[in-house]
Amino acid sequence: MKKSRFSEEQMVTILREADRTTVAEAAKKHKVSDATIYAWRRHFGQMKAADVMRLKALELENSRLKKLLAERDLDLEILKEINAKKW
């Protein structure tokens, strides 16, 4: 996926600016298309910049916990195989 030139916090800030003014003015000021503003609005909705940072932190924690769970399951499978071979 292509890396955006705006961070998610910046996108939300631009969206809040578009709420105060018109979408066309905000798009022209930040050199993006109107369609981009509408796509961001669909993705971020009524989020604030702090909400986006919290969401990012939760996603990182979730991925870390998934990795831990996968490693634990792998360890359990290995132990089951070892126990099965001893008998």
Secondary structure, DSSP 8 states (H G I E B T S, - for coil): ----SS-HHHHHHHHHHHHHS-HHHHHHHHT--HHHHHHHHHHHTT--HHHHHHHHHHHHHHHHHHHHHHHHHHHHHHHHHHHHHH-
